[in-house]
């Protein structure tokens, strides 16, 4: 059965988009502003790095092998986040945390662990995948020749 048949056909007034009413403008504005407190995107990070900003720490949560092959310049590799691995991190800087890409929750888990240790953190939307797709510079033994996505053994 097609979606149109399930929802009453093409001529019906039913809308999957409007089935749940949109939030009032001020409620929606607060929601979107709150999201910006938890995440940043590749373009914003590139902009700040190009301006020479150093008031945040970039953290790559992928494996040491993946980090060695390709990472955002200036990033540090923390595949394990705990009191010992973060002992030298400055707590006055926001941590920008990334992993492979949208299909990877390593940055989400990493940011949550950093928060539990008293660090402020933002997740980099799109991870290294979108960093590279948007032309971000990378460092590492393979650089842009490194695989773009996670796979077993990465």
C-alpha positions as CSV (number, residue, x, y, z in Angstrom):
1,X,0.0,0.0,0.0
2,X,1.4,3.4,-1.0
3,X,1.8,6.4,1.4
4,X,-0.9,8.2,-0.6
5,X,-3.3,5.3,-0.1
6,X,-2.5,5.1,3.6
7,X,-3.1,8.9,4.1
8,X,-6.3,9.3,2.0
9,X,-4.9,9.9,-1.4
10,X,-3.4,12.9,-3.2
11,X,-6.6,14.9,-2.9
12,X,-7.0,14.6,0.8
13,X,-6.4,17.5,3.2
14,X,-4.1,15.3,5.4
15,X,-0.5,16.5,5.7
16,X,2.4,14.6,7.3
17,X,4.2,17.9,7.7
18,X,1.4,19.7,9.4
19,X,0.0,16.7,11.4
20,X,1.9,18.0,14.4
21,X,1.4,21.8,14.5
22,X,4.5,24.0,14.3
23,X,5.6,25.6,17.5
24,X,4.8,29.2,18.2
25,X,7.6,31.5,17.0
26,X,9.1,32.3,20.5
27,X,9.0,28.7,21.6
28,X,10.7,27.6,18.3
29,X,13.3,30.4,18.6
30,X,14.2,29.2,22.1
31,X,14.5,25.6,20.8
32,X,16.8,26.6,18.0
33,X,18.9,28.8,20.2
34,X,19.3,26.0,22.7
35,X,20.5,23.7,19.9
36,X,23.3,26.2,19.2
37,X,24.5,25.8,22.8
38,X,25.1,22.1,22.2
39,X,26.5,22.0,18.6
40,X,28.4,23.9,16.0
41,X,28.9,23.3,12.3
42,X,31.9,22.9,10.1
43,X,31.6,26.3,8.5
44,X,31.6,28.1,11.9
45,X,34.6,26.1,13.0
46,X,36.5,26.8,9.8
47,X,35.7,30.5,10.1
48,X,37.0,30.7,13.7
49,X,40.1,28.8,12.9
50,X,40.8,31.1,9.9
51,X,40.5,34.0,12.2
52,X,43.1,32.4,14.5
53,X,40.7,31.8,17.4
54,X,42.3,29.6,20.1
55,X,39.6,29.8,22.8
56,X,38.3,26.3,22.2
57,X,39.9,22.8,22.1
58,X,39.1,20.5,19.2
59,X,38.8,16.8,20.2
60,X,38.7,13.9,17.9
61,X,37.1,10.8,19.5
62,X,38.0,8.3,16.8
63,X,40.6,5.6,17.1
64,X,44.3,6.5,17.3
65,X,44.9,4.9,13.9
66,X,42.1,7.0,12.3
67,X,43.4,10.1,13.9
68,X,47.0,9.4,12.8
69,X,45.8,9.0,9.2
70,X,43.6,12.1,9.0
71,X,42.4,14.8,11.5
72,X,41.5,18.4,11.7
73,X,44.6,20.5,12.3
74,X,45.2,21.3,16.0
75,X,42.8,18.5,17.1
76,X,43.8,16.2,19.9
77,X,42.9,12.6,20.0
78,X,40.8,11.3,22.9
79,X,39.2,8.0,22.0
80,X,38.9,7.4,25.8
81,X,37.6,10.3,27.9
82,X,38.2,10.1,31.7
83,X,39.9,12.1,34.5
84,X,43.3,10.8,33.5
85,X,43.0,11.6,29.7
86,X,41.6,15.1,30.3
87,X,43.9,16.1,33.2
88,X,45.8,18.6,31.1
89,X,42.8,20.0,29.2
90,X,41.9,23.6,30.1
91,X,38.5,23.8,31.6
92,X,38.1,27.5,30.6
93,X,37.9,26.5,26.9
94,X,34.9,25.0,25.2
95,X,35.6,21.5,23.7
96,X,34.5,21.0,20.1
97,X,34.1,17.3,19.8
98,X,33.9,15.3,16.5
99,X,34.0,11.7,15.2
100,X,33.4,10.2,11.8
101,X,30.2,11.9,10.7
102,X,26.4,12.0,11.1
103,X,26.1,8.3,11.5
104,X,28.6,8.2,14.4
105,X,27.7,9.0,17.9
106,X,31.2,9.0,19.3
107,X,31.2,12.8,19.5
108,X,27.9,12.8,21.4
109,X,29.2,10.3,23.9
110,X,32.5,12.2,24.1
111,X,30.8,15.5,24.8
112,X,28.6,13.9,27.5
113,X,31.7,12.4,29.2
114,X,33.4,15.8,29.0
115,X,30.3,17.5,30.5
116,X,30.3,14.9,33.4
117,X,34.0,15.9,34.1
118,X,33.1,19.6,34.3
119,X,34.0,20.7,30.7
120,X,31.8,22.7,28.4
121,X,31.4,21.0,25.1
122,X,29.8,21.4,21.7
123,X,29.4,18.6,19.1
124,X,30.7,19.3,15.6
125,X,27.8,18.6,13.2
126,X,28.9,16.3,10.4
127,X,32.3,15.3,12.0
128,X,35.4,14.7,9.9
129,X,33.2,13.6,6.9
130,X,31.6,17.0,6.5
131,X,34.8,18.8,7.4
132,X,36.5,17.1,4.4
133,X,33.4,17.5,2.1
134,X,33.4,21.2,2.8
135,X,37.1,21.5,1.9
136,X,38.6,21.7,5.4
137,X,42.3,21.2,5.7
138,X,43.5,17.9,7.3
139,X,46.7,16.6,8.7
140,X,47.9,13.0,9.0
141,X,49.9,10.3,7.4
142,X,47.3,9.8,4.7
143,X,45.6,13.3,4.8
144,X,42.9,13.5,2.1
145,X,43.8,10.0,1.0
146,X,42.4,8.5,4.2
147,X,39.0,6.8,4.1
148,X,36.1,9.1,4.5
149,X,33.9,6.8,6.6
150,X,34.3,4.4,9.5
151,X,34.7,0.7,8.8
152,X,35.8,-2.3,10.9
153,X,39.4,-1.8,11.7
154,X,39.4,2.0,11.3
